[in-house]
Amino acid sequence: MVSKRLHNGCPKGSQTDAMAADSAKLKCKHFVVTLLKLTRENQPEAVNLNVRALIQNLIDGRIEPEAFTTQLQQELNSSPQPCLAPFLKRSLPFLRQSLYMKEITIEGVQPPPASALPLPGTICDRCALKPNNEQ
């Protein structure tokens, strides 16, 4: 039997493509918003600023999810979260695209540069978005 799944597990040509992308970006947005809120409310200002910089670096593609989770763990003196990096690897491309397209916003987080967006064909074709001036 020939699989109709792309390398990232998203079913090709399925109506679930858009739902998977929406779910991924909303879960990732929720993670970022919650992390920002918790650090703002429960951490010293220096830690809050460092976490905000880590998040922006992650969004901008200047840091990989594995390095982000390690540095976040050190910054917050928290225990390892082994599922965080894989979650970010799966969902971050969708969040980046949505921020870039200004479909969603996160207070205190700037949209990523175009260079941080996934290359065409690296996520579900139906999920791939183009900037407004290219549609």
PyMOL commands that set and color helices and strands:
alter all, ss='L'
color gray80, all
select helices_A, chain A and resi 16-42+45-59+65-76+84-100+114-116+132-134
alter helices_A, ss='H'
color red, helices_A
deselect
rebuild
show_as cartoon
